[in-house]
Amino acid sequence: QVQLAESGGGLVQAGGSLRLACAASGSIFSINAMNWYRQAPGKQRELVAASTSGGRTNYADSVKGRFTFSRDNAKNTVYLQMNSLKPEDTAVYYCNADSPTGFYWGQGTQVTVSS
């Protein structure tokens, strides 16, 4: 079992920045990949950033050049640095862990970008 806890969401003006954090606990040694998803009202959940244990990260086209995935292995925490935020980035952001024992989700953190 893996437990994930996101933090760092909030309200920000367009052009601003936020950094989300996701702390992992439990069977973290089994995690193959950590990902960030988001879900806007009335829309499907979409992949924002996908990072493998080998260190490669892929980003959705809509956030390339603005969002950066990083990790602190000592703290078992991954981050999503979000710069140049736009109103269309407004969503609930979820951390996700992919492991042989399952696909785990955090509770989500709300990000609201005002115009």
Secondary structure, DSSP 8 states (H G I E B T S, - for coil): -EEEEEE--EEEETT--EEEEEEEEESGGG--EEEEEEE-TTS--EEEEEEETTS-EEE-TTTTTTEEEEEEGGGTEEEEEE-S--GGG-EEEEEEEEETTEEEE---EEEEEE-
